[in-house]
């Protein structure tokens, strides 16, 4: 096969790309080998014997697949974790999530007249003091208090 390095270099300069992005038609090797001037190379470019290769990008396909998995809660096992549990979800955020849910329940019970305001205040203060672990614990406590009230 003929040495086409000089032609490739000239074509790269004319096309304003790197030499790796110059494509030469393997069928027309003899024509390319005879082209020794810039004008000859320009003619071959116009004919489509020499072309500029497209830029090869980095595919985001794998990244999208990974992000989908993460959105569904995958790839979050022990080996993936860096930092303490308190750094991943701070204590304050945990508290905010818990207390807001408890207060929402208490307000709905008060607004629906299922709980009188005095009882609401009592449970609200206890929730603020951190007496209840979660909404289920608060509900069981309310049910227990209601049962105690019926007995008396």
C-alpha positions as CSV (number, residue, x, y, z in Angstrom):
1,X,0.0,0.0,0.0
2,X,1.2,3.5,-0.8
3,X,2.5,5.8,1.9
4,X,-0.3,8.5,2.3
5,X,1.1,10.3,5.4
6,X,1.9,13.5,3.4
7,X,-1.5,13.5,1.8
8,X,-3.2,12.9,5.2
9,X,-1.2,15.8,6.7
10,X,-2.2,18.1,3.9
11,X,-5.8,17.1,4.1
12,X,-5.9,17.6,7.8
13,X,-4.5,21.2,7.4
14,X,-7.1,22.0,4.6
15,X,-10.0,20.5,6.6
16,X,-8.7,22.1,9.8
17,X,-8.9,18.9,11.8
18,X,-6.4,16.5,13.3
19,X,-4.9,13.7,11.1
20,X,-6.9,11.0,12.9
21,X,-10.1,12.7,11.8
22,X,-9.2,12.5,8.1
23,X,-10.9,9.6,6.2
24,X,-9.6,8.4,2.9
25,X,-11.6,6.1,0.5
26,X,-9.7,2.8,0.5
27,X,-11.0,2.2,-3.1
28,X,-9.2,5.3,-4.4
29,X,-5.8,4.8,-2.9
30,X,-4.0,5.3,-6.3
31,X,-5.8,8.6,-6.9
32,X,-4.9,9.8,-3.4
33,X,-1.2,8.7,-3.9
34,X,-0.9,10.8,-7.1
35,X,-2.3,13.9,-5.4
36,X,0.8,15.8,-4.2
37,X,-0.3,19.4,-4.1
38,X,-2.8,21.2,-1.9
39,X,-4.9,21.9,-5.0
40,X,-5.0,18.1,-5.8
41,X,-6.1,17.4,-2.2
42,X,-8.8,20.1,-2.4
43,X,-10.1,18.4,-5.6
44,X,-10.3,15.0,-3.8
45,X,-12.2,16.6,-0.9
46,X,-14.7,18.1,-3.3
47,X,-15.1,14.6,-5.0
48,X,-15.7,13.0,-1.6
49,X,-12.7,10.8,-1.8
50,X,-11.3,12.5,1.3
51,X,-13.7,13.4,4.1
52,X,-13.7,14.8,7.7
53,X,-14.7,12.2,10.3
54,X,-17.4,13.1,12.8
55,X,-16.3,14.0,16.4
56,X,-16.6,11.0,18.7
57,X,-18.4,12.0,21.9
58,X,-18.7,10.2,25.2
59,X,-21.9,8.3,25.4
60,X,-24.2,9.3,28.3
61,X,-26.2,6.0,28.0
62,X,-24.4,4.3,30.8
63,X,-24.6,7.4,33.0
64,X,-28.4,7.6,32.4
65,X,-28.8,3.9,33.3
66,X,-26.8,4.4,36.5
67,X,-28.9,7.5,37.5
68,X,-32.1,5.5,36.9
69,X,-30.9,2.8,39.2
70,X,-29.9,5.4,41.9
71,X,-33.3,7.1,41.6
72,X,-34.9,3.7,42.4
73,X,-32.7,3.3,45.4
74,X,-30.2,0.9,44.0
75,X,-26.4,1.2,44.3
76,X,-26.6,2.5,47.8
77,X,-25.2,-0.5,49.7
78,X,-22.5,-0.5,52.4
79,X,-19.7,-0.4,49.8
80,X,-21.0,2.8,48.3
81,X,-21.2,4.8,51.5
82,X,-18.7,7.4,52.5
83,X,-19.1,9.2,55.7
84,X,-21.2,8.4,58.8
85,X,-24.9,7.9,58.8
86,X,-25.3,11.4,60.4
87,X,-23.4,12.9,57.5
88,X,-25.5,11.2,54.9
89,X,-28.8,12.3,56.5
90,X,-28.2,14.7,59.4
91,X,-30.0,14.3,62.7
92,X,-31.7,17.6,62.3
93,X,-33.2,16.5,58.9
94,X,-34.4,13.2,60.5
95,X,-36.0,15.2,63.3
96,X,-37.7,17.7,60.9
97,X,-39.1,14.8,58.8
98,X,-40.5,13.1,61.9
99,X,-41.9,16.1,63.7
100,X,-43.6,17.5,60.6
101,X,-45.4,14.2,60.0
102,X,-46.5,14.1,63.7
103,X,-47.7,17.7,63.7
104,X,-49.6,17.1,60.4
105,X,-51.5,14.2,62.0
106,X,-52.3,16.1,65.1
107,X,-53.6,19.1,63.1
108,X,-55.8,16.9,60.9
109,X,-57.3,15.2,64.0
110,X,-57.9,18.6,65.6
111,X,-59.5,20.1,62.5
112,X,-61.7,17.1,62.0
113,X,-63.0,17.5,65.6
114,X,-61.6,14.0,66.5
115,X,-59.5,15.6,69.2
116,X,-60.3,18.6,71.5
117,X,-57.9,21.5,71.6
118,X,-56.7,20.8,75.1
119,X,-55.8,17.2,74.2
120,X,-54.2,18.4,71.0
121,X,-51.9,20.8,73.0
122,X,-50.9,18.0,75.3
123,X,-49.9,15.7,72.5
124,X,-48.3,18.6,70.6
125,X,-46.0,19.4,73.5
126,X,-45.1,15.7,74.0
127,X,-44.3,15.4,70.3
128,X,-42.1,18.5,70.6
129,X,-40.3,16.9,73.5
130,X,-39.5,13.9,71.4
131,X,-41.6,11.4,73.2
132,X,-42.8,9.7,70.0
133,X,-40.5,7.7,67.7
134,X,-42.8,8.1,64.7
135,X,-46.4,8.6,63.5
136,X,-47.4,5.0,64.3
137,X,-46.1,5.5,67.9
138,X,-48.1,8.7,68.2
139,X,-51.2,7.1,66.9
140,X,-50.9,4.2,69.4
141,X,-50.4,6.7,72.2
142,X,-53.5,8.6,71.1
143,X,-55.6,5.4,70.9
144,X,-54.3,4.3,74.4
145,X,-55.2,7.7,75.8
146,X,-58.7,7.5,74.2
147,X,-59.2,4.0,75.7
148,X,-58.1,5.2,79.2
149,X,-60.6,8.1,78.9
150,X,-63.5,5.7,78.0
151,X,-62.7,3.4,81.0
152,X,-63.0,6.4,83.5
